[in-house]
Amino acid sequence: MVPDRDPEQPDVLVFGEARSGGGPGRLRLRKLGLPAVLAAAVLAAVVAYVAGSSGTVAAPSASPSPVAPSRSPLPSLSSDAPEVTELGHPLLGVTAPWELFGLGPDGVVRIELARGRITRTAVPPVDSSGPISFLAGPGTAIVRPLDAVAGYAVPDGQRARTLAGPLGAFGPALPGPDPAHMWAVVQSNGQVQAMRLIGFDGRPTAASIALPPTSGGNAAPDGAGYLVVYAAGGTYDLRPGSIRRITTGQLLAMGPTGWLTLECDDQLRCFTVAVDRSTWAHRVLGPAISTSGPSGLISPDGRAAAIATQNSSGASSVHLIDMSNGKDRVLAVPARGDGDGMAWSPDGRWLFVAGTDARVHAIDPTGRDHDLGVQLPVLDQLTTRTAP
């Protein structure tokens, strides 16, 4: 993803024994209403404000998309019924059937890039200022607030409807290990005890993950369809019947292939470290990145990590970190400053960023910024959908 690789071989630090097999997974990100740190004791939000950089790299200049150089305006929503715009050509040259979804103040936007079709559906205002889970699965998108207020399902081609049954319970919905399932909270006596795997149709499965009491009932996505918890001693990866510590340091980014962490030794010398999900080897990438929490997403192919940042003056940007050598490229993209407004395409070919300029920026492997070629409403959160 990031060019100009460092020819030097990075140092390798291995902590503990290797574990074979990391299991398949997909990066869905989690679209969990970041950046708030949850006070309701259900979700430790995956948020970050990266104040510094491991290197100074000139930001690439923006370039118009060769596919759709002009931006076609969309008509205003006139009702709560879905409104479809046919553009007549694929967007960004995409031919695979995956889709991009966005959530904003006006509702949900479904972007079928290969078909050149955009569907907008109005969603009633969510009666909460807290985090919101935003996931897209078979036939529907889910808008679920953390608080005990109404959430909504947006079925393909239909009006939004209020969530009911297991999907209507309060608490987060986290991406599952396959496109058809998600994790939802299980409560007992008003306390979060576990998370159960349920389908987008609301049907529960037998799979569940118990949350350790020391976690305070907090959980977040691990980037591969399972959970991480933040507790005494570090950050831990949770799967059914399995707990393993990822790092005693700070989690910066996550994805199907592993994690990016900030770790320090006994002398407080700190480094950015890549943790391989399949072997659990810790490999030093370079100097520490100054952060206050995680907001990064590692691409599905494991080549790059994207971290939305804000500096002390409030200006935002996106850091692309080469996971092979730690090289840091800063993109001049007006990002939101948190991880909610970013999503990788399933093939790792595109990084989508919901900008504060009411654009969805598409970043290609060279770091160039492409325009989708159509005017979209303001979007706060992004996610993708693949076929189950």
N, C-alpha and C positions, 0 to 999 in steps of 0.2 A: 504493500500500500504506500509505503513511504520510500522514495528513492534516496540515492546517495548513502548507501549502507557503509558502515564503518568496517574496514577490512580487518581490524583487530578482533581476535576471538574473545568474547566476554568471559569473565570469571564465572565459575559454577560453584555454588554452595549447596550442599545437600544436607537437609535436616531430617533425621530419622530414616526409616526404611521405605523403600519404594513400594507402592501398591499397584498391582497389575490391574489393568482395565479400568477405564473411567466411565464406561457406559456411553451410549449415544445420547445426544442432546441437541437442542436447538436454541438459538438465541432469540428470545422474544422479550423483549424487554420491557419488558417490565414497564409497565407503564403505570406507575403506581403513585402518581401525584406527588412526586418529589418536588421541592426540596425540604419539606417540613420534617423535623425530627419528631416522631410520634410521641405525644404525651398520653395517648389512650391505651398504651401498652399492648398494641396488636402488631405493629409493623415497625421495624427499624429501617427507616427510609434510606434508600441508596442515593446519597446526595453528595455533591462536592463543589467546593469553590477552590479552584487551583490558582494560587496566587503567584506561582513562579513557574519556571521552566528549567529543564535540564540543559538547555542550550539555546542559542539565539539563531533562529532560522528565519529568513525572510518569508513573509506570507506570500503565497502565490497569487497572481492577479486573477480576478474573476474573468470568466470567458463565457459568452453566450452559448447555449446548447446548439450543436449543429443540427439537431433534429427539429427543434421548434424555436427558432430565433425570436418570433413575435409572441406576445402574451395576449391570449384571447380572454376578454372579460366574461365572467359567468353571470347569468341573470340572478336577480335577487330572489331569495326564497319567499314565496307568496303564501305558503301554507305549511302544515306539518307533514304533508305527504312528500315522499322522496322526489327530488328533481334531478333528472339525468341530463348530462351534456355529452354529446358524441363529438369528439374532436376529429375523427376521420383518419387518424394516424397513430401509430404507437408512440409512446413517450420514451425518450432516451434510448430508443432502439431496442427496448426490452421485448423479448419474445416469449419468455417463460411465464407461466400463469400465476406467479405470486402477485400479491396486491399490497398497496400501502394505504394505511388508514390514519386519519388525523382527527383529533378532538379539540374543539375550540368553543368559544362562547356561543356560537351560532348552531352548534351541533356536531354531527359526525360527517366526515368526508371520506368516501371510499374511492380510491384511485386505482383503476385497472390499467396499468401501464401498457400491457401488450395489446389491449383492445382499444386504447385511447378513449376510455369512458370514465366520467367522473359523476358520482352519485352523492348528493348532499341530502342529509336527513336532519330535520330539526329535532332537538332534544330539549325537554323541559329543563329549566334551570335547576341545578342540584342545590338542595337546601343545606349546603355545608361549605365552609371555607377551608376544610382540611384536605388531605390527600385523596386522590381518586384513582382507582384501578381502571386501566383501559386496556382491554384485550380483544383480539379478533380471532374467532374460531370458525368452525364449520357453519356457514349460513348466518352468522350473527356476530355483532360486536357488543361488548359488555362495558357499560359505564357504571362502576360501583364505588360509591363513596365509602370511606372508612367509618363514618358516623352512622348512627341508627336512623338514617333517613332513606328515602326512596332512591333506588338506583334504576337503571334502564337497560333494556336490550334493544338493539337496533337490527332486526332481521333484514337480510338482503332484500331490497326492493319494497320494504314495508315501513309503516310508521313505527316510531319508537313506542315501546310498551314498558310498563313498570315491571321490574324484576320481582319474581315470586318464588316461594319454596326455598331450597337451600341457597339459591343465587340471591335471594332477597335479604338474607341475614346480614347483619352489619359485619364489618371487618374487610380486610383486603382479599382480593382474588389474585393469585400469583400464577405465572405460567407453569404448565405441567410438562412432563417429559415428552409429550407428543402434541401435535397441533389441536387435538380434539378434547384435551382435558386441562383443568386448572386445579390449583390447591385452594381450598376454602377452610375457614376456621371451624374448629369443633370446640364448643363451650360446655362447661360443667359448673353449676353454681355461679354463673356470671364470669367465670374465669376461662381464658383460652388455654386449653389443654393440648391440642394437637391441630394438625391441618390434614384434611381428607381430600383425596383426589376425586373430583367430580367432572362430569362432562359438561359441555356448553349447553346441553339440553337439561341440565339440572340433576341428572341421575348420578348418585354416588357410586363409587367403586369400593372395593375392600381395602384399597391401599391407603395408608395414613402414616403420618410422621409425628411422633410424640415430641413436644417441645419441652426441653429440660426446665425445671423450675427456676434455675439460675438465669435463664434467658429472659425472664419477665414476660413470657408469652410473645416476645417479639420475633419476627421472622421476615426475611427478604428473599428475593430470587437469587439463585446462585449462578445464573447464566446458562444452565444446562437443564432446566426443568425441575430442579430440586430447590432446597432451601439453604440459606445461611442464617446463623444467629450470632449476635454480638453479646458476649458474656465475659465474666472474669477470666483473664488469661488469654484473650484474643478473639478471633473470628473463626467459627466452626461451620463445616459443611455437613448438612443433615440429609440422610436418605432413609427410607424405611429400614429400621433396625441397625443403622450405622451412623456414627458420629466421628468426625475427624477434624482436627484443627488445621485450618489453612495457614494462619499466621498469628504470631503474637504482636504484630505491628498493626498497620492500618490498611484496610482494603481500598484500593483506588479504582479498579475496574474489573469486570468479570465477563466471561463468555464461555462458549461450549468447550474450548480447548484449555481453559485455565483462568488464572487471575493475575492481576497486577497489584502489587502490594508495596507499602513503604515499611521498611524494616531497619532497625538500629541495633548495633552491637552493645557490649557492656561499656564501651567508652563513648557512647552516644554518637557514633559515626553511622550515618543513615544513608540508605541506598534505595533505589527503585528496583524491585525484584519481580521477576516473572516466575509464577508457580505453575508447573505443568500438571494438568488434571489427571493424566494417565499414569504418570510416574511419581508425582508429588515432589519432584526435584525443584529446588529453589535456585534460580539463576540470576545473578546480579546483572542488571542492565546498565546502570549508570548512577549518577548523583541523585539524591533525593529530590522529589518534586514536592514543593510546599503546598499542602492542602489542608482542608478542614474536614474532609469526609469524602466518601466515594460517590462518583457520579458517572464513571466511565463505562463504556461498552467495548468489549473486544470483538473484532470481526469474526464471523463464523469460521473463516479459514485460519484464524489465529495470527494473522500477519500484522495487524495494527490494532491499537487501542485509541478510541476517541474520547476525549474528556472535555466537557464544556466548562469554561472558567469565567470568573469575574475578578477584575483587579480591584484595588482599594477605591478607585474612583467610580466603580460600577460598570466600566466598559467590559463587554463580554467577547469571547473568542472561543475557538475550538483548537485543542492540541491533538495532533495525530502523532502517536508514538510508535515507532517501529519496534515490534516485539522481538526482533532478532538482535538488535544492537542498541536500542534505547534512544535512537535519534528522535528529536522532538521537532515537529513542524507546526508552526502556529498559523492557523488560517484566519484570514480577515473576514470572518462570517459573523454577522450580528446575531449570535446565539442568545438563548434565554438565560444561560448561566447555570443550568442544571441539566441532568440527564434525561428528563422526561421528553424533551423536544428533539431527541435523536433516535435514529433507528438504522441499522445496517440492512441492506438487502440480503436475502437468504444465501446468495452466492458470494457475498462479500465484495461485490463489484461496485456498489454505491453506498455512500454514507449520506443519509438524509438528515437535514437539520432544519427545524422550524425556526425561522428567523424572526426577530422583533420587527422586521420590515414587511411582515405579512407575506413572506415568500417561503417556499420550501426549497432550500438549497440542496442540490445533488452534487456531491463531491466524488470525482472519479479517482482511480488509482494514482494519477499524477498529482492530485491535489487541486485540480481545476474545478471551479464552481460553475455548474450548469443550471440554467433556468428550466423549469418544467414546461414553460411556454404557455401557461394559462394562469390567470389571476385566481387565487384561492382566498378564502376567508382566513382570518387570523386563526392559527392553530397553536395549541399549547403542548399537546402530546402527540407522539407518533408511535405506531407499531406496524408490523407487517403480518401478512397471513399467507401460509402455504397450504397446499392440499394435504389432508390427513393421510 
